[in-house]
Amino acid sequence: MVTASDFKKPAKKDEVPLTGVIILDLFDQRFAPIVKQTPCFGFTELCNIPVINYTFSWLMRTEIRHIMLVVSGKNEKYARIVENEWSSVFNDFSVIVCDGAISVGDFLREIHNRELITSDFLLISNPATVTSSTLEKQIFVFRKRRQENPDNVMTLLYGNCECREKTVVGIESATKKLLLYPPANATTQLRVDKVDFYNSVEIRRDITDSGIALCSRMIATQFSDNFDFQSIDDVIREILSKDDILGLNIHVDIFSPEEAAYSAKDYFSFIHLNSLLLERWFYPIVPEKLDVSKFISVCPRNVYIEDDDISNSRLSTKIVEPIFGECLTWETMSGGIVNVYHQFEHWG
């Protein structure tokens, strides 16, 4: 017997969400003044807030729901603190401890050897990375490129944020394929041949690296195949220099002027990122919303408790320093009226 359900089209298979791979440590000597004071770079404070809190705050606004927080063995205790504060926000939150790791390459080789990366992923190799974007458009374009050609293995995201650390890259105008990348010994220079101008190569030096990379599993494989690779830059240069052999493609996406994105590359840019946050360039990612010490737990019987050692009565309602606006008024369940000015405690 034929039923109406036989004529229904099969449901479209949902896209597999990207996995977020966040490295909590940073071993760059340019941050030596900071790392000397705070052993775990992810806990270095910007506007009195650990930088890792900014990372997870903007990740919450993206489709990322599976997190791998990668950390060296000596800083595992810091990763456990982050896990305790942020694991409830995501569907899956794993702490990956890599003993003896001292570079991004060591971390990615370890998680690749453990076969933890099973799909495309978003890589943040520097916790001091902030964006106001939800990455919806960028992830959509990345997936589209991957569907058209599986050899499109990476998309690098660049921002328009005003700063002195300008990046210089060569991009194919039509496809946004990355063709030219600065060498390791001269990061502000490009070697350009005459043929590049005939091939419609667009030289961009008005953008800055956002620190966000959308990657396929092949990127982790590149680290495993080359034990001397220490950073993501090493993989990029390898793919570009052996384009005819590897046949892999890297593309570039640039955020719109309405979307701010920035990643601190040294001590000076770290201070600059602090200024950008205070000037609210990354709204709604702002410091006053990121103090996890003031998280409120919602309990049965209309009880709202700040996560500390304070004990409230059975039917109490407590809000500390609300940021709702001035002179907020609402009606309680018992019919009374509560006016909120700065701080109040109402007992049922």
N, C-alpha and C positions, 0 to 999 in steps of 0.2 A: 504494500500500500504506500502510495506517495503522499507525503505530508508537506505542509508549507515550509517546514524547517529544512527540507531537502533543497530548496531553492535559495536558501540564505547563503550569502558569501561568507567564507571563513573569516574570522576576526583577524585583523591585521596584527602581525606579531609586533609587540612593543620593542622599542629600541632598548638595548642593554645600557643602563646608565654607566657613565664613566666612573672608574674608581679613583679616588683622590689619594695620591701618594705624597705625603708631606714629610720632609726631613727636618727634624727638630734641631739638629746640630748644625753648626757652621764652622768650618776650619780655615776660613780665609784669613790670611795674615793681615789684610787691610782692616780687619775688625779687632786687632789685637788689644787696643785700649779698652774695648768693651768686654771682650771675652775674658780678659784678665780679672775683671771685677765679678762677672757672672759666668760661671763655668758652662752653663747651658744657654746658648745664644737665644733660643726660643723664649726664655724667661727674662731677657733684657727688656726693660720697660720703655715704652713710648707714651708720653703723657700719663705716666704713672700706671700704665696698663701693660702687662706682658705682651710682646709682639705676637705670640701665638694666638692670643685671643682675637686679634684683628683678623688673622688668617681664617679662623673658623667662623668668625662672624660673617665674612663675605661668602665663604663657602656654603653657609646655611641658605643663602639666597639663590644658589645654583641648583642644578639637578643632582649634584653629588650627594649620594646617600651611603656610600661605602667608603670608609676611611682606613688607610694604613698609615699610622704614625710611626716613622722609622727613626730609631735613635741608637746611639752607641751604648755599650754596656755601662760605662761610667755614669751616664745620665739617665738611666732607666727610671730612677725615682721621680724625675721631673716629668717623664712621659706618663707615669701612673697618675700624677696629679692632674695632668691634662685629660687623661681618660676619665677620671672621676668627675670632672667638671663638664665635659662635652659629649660623653658617649650617649647620653639620653637624647641628644638632638638628632643623631644619625641612626639609620637602620642597623648598621654594622660598624663597629669601631675596634680596630685591632692595633695593638702595640707590637712592633717588630723590633726586637733587640738584636743588634749586629755587633758582636764583640770584636774589638780591634779595628773597626771601621774609622777611617780618617779622611774620607772624601765622598763625594756624591757617587763616584764610580764604585767604590767599595760597597756602599749601601745597595745600589741597584744590582750589582753582581750577586750579592747575597740573597736578595728577595727573588731574583730570577732563578738562582740555583735551587731555592726552596720551592720553586714553581708556584709562587704566590700570585703572580700576575697572570691572569687568564683572559684578559680582554684589554681594550683600549683604556688609557688612564690619563689623568691630569697630574702633571708633575710640578711640585713646588719645592725647589731645592734650597730656597732661602725663606725662612719664616717672616722676614721683614718685607713682605709683599702684600700690597693692599690694592683693591680695586672697588669701584662703585658699581661695576657691571654685574649682571646676572649670568653673563657668558652664554645666554640663550642663542644669540645669533652666531657667535663664534663656534659653539659646539655643533650647531646645525650644519654650518659650512664644512667643518672638519669631517663630519659623518658623510656628507654628500661627496666630498673628494675621495673618501675611503671607498665608498660604493662604486664610484667611477673607475678607480684604479687602486687596488690594494697596496701598490708601491708608494702611495702618498702616505708616508709613515709619520709625519710630524707637522704640526702647525705652531709657529712661534707667534705670540701675541705681543704687540708693541703699543705703547701709549703716546699721547700727545702732550703729556705733562711737561710744563716748563721747568727745565733744570739745566745745569751745566754739563751733565753727563750724557751728551748726545751720542746716539748709536749711528754708525754708518754701515749700510748694507746695500746690496744691489738686487733689485727685484724685477722679474719679468712683468712688464706692464699689464699684459692681458690676463695672465693666469695667476699672478701673485706668487709665482714660484721663486724661491730664494736661489740666486745664482752666484752672488759674491758675498763673502764674509771676511771680516778683518782677521789677519794672522794673530797668533798668540803674543808675538813680541811688539805688535803695533795695533792696538785695538781701536784706534781712531783713524786708521788709514785703510785704503783698499787698493789692490793692484788691479787696474782696469786696462784691458786691451782695446784696441781700436774696433775689433769685431764686436765687442759688447755693445757699442753704441748702435751698430747696424742691427743688432738683435733686439732692439727696443728694451734695453735694460734701464730701469729707473733707479737712479742713485738717491737714496734717502738718508739724510743726516739730520733731519728735523724731528726724529722720533726717539723714544727711549725704551729699553727693554723692560717689560712688565714683570719678568720673572715667572711667567706662566707659560707652560708648554703642554700642548695636547699631543699625546704620543700613542703609537701602536706598540704591541709587544716587541716588535722588531728593534725598538730603541734599547730596551733592556738586553736583548740578545747582542747588540753591538758592544755593550759594555762587557758582557761575558766573553766575547771573542777577542777583546783587546784589553789585557790586564793593565796596560799603562795609561788607559783613559781615566782621568780624574774628575772631569767636569762635563757638563752637557755640551760645552763649546767644542770639546775634543771630538765628540760624535758628529756634530754639525760639520766640522772641517773634514772629517773622514768621508762623510757621505758626499760632500761637494767635490772633494779631490778625486774620488773614485766613482764618479757618476756613471762612466761607461761600463764599469765592472759591476757595481752593486745595483745600479738601476733604480735607486731609491730617490724619492722627491721630498723636499721640505718646502712648506709654504709659509707665507707671512700674512697675518691679519692685523690691521691697525684699528684700534678703538676709535670710535667717533669722538669729536670734540666734547660731546656731552658726557662721555664716560671717562673717568679718571682712573689711571693705573700707574703704579710706581713700585719699584723694588730697589731697596738700598744696596749699593755695590761696595761702599766703603764707609769709613767713619763720617766723612763730610755729608754724604748722601743720606746717612742715617739721621743726622741732625736735621737735614732738609725735610725728610719724611715726617719728622716730629712737627715741623712748622706747617706742612701741608695738612696734617691731621687737625691741628689747632685752628687752621683757617677753613676747615670743613670742606675740603675739596672732594672728599670721598663720601659725602652724605649719601645714604643714611648710616654709613659706618663712621660713627663719631665716638670719642672717648667716653662721654658720660653714659653711654648705653652698654658699655663693655665691662663693667665692674662685676665679675661673677660672684664676688663676696656678698652682693646684695640680691642674689637670686631669691625669689619667693616661692615656697612650696605650697601647692594647693592641696588641702586635706579634706576628708569628709566633714559634713556638717558645717560647711561654709567657713572653714578655718584656713586662714592664709598666714603662713609662718615664714619668717626670714630664716635662712639656713644658718643658724647659730645655736647657742645653748639656751635661747630664750624659750620659756614655756608659757603658753597662753591658755586661757580658760577654754572650756569645751565649745562655746559658741562665739568666740571672739573673732574680730576682723581687724587685721593690723596691716598698715601700709606705712613704710618709712620713706620719707622724702619723695613723694610721687612726682612724676614728670608728666602730668596730664594737661597742664595749663593752670592759669590762675583762677581761684574761686570756683573750683569744681563742686557741683552739687548733685547728689543722687538720692534716691529713695531706698531705704532699707526694707528688708522683707517684713519687718514688724510694723512698717508704716511710718517710721520716723524719718527725718531728713538729716543728712550728714553733709556738712560743708567742709571742703578740703582747702586749706591754705598752704601750709608747709609740711607739717607733721602732725598726725593725730593717731589716737588709739581708741577704738570704739568697742565697748564691751556689751555683749548681748545680755 
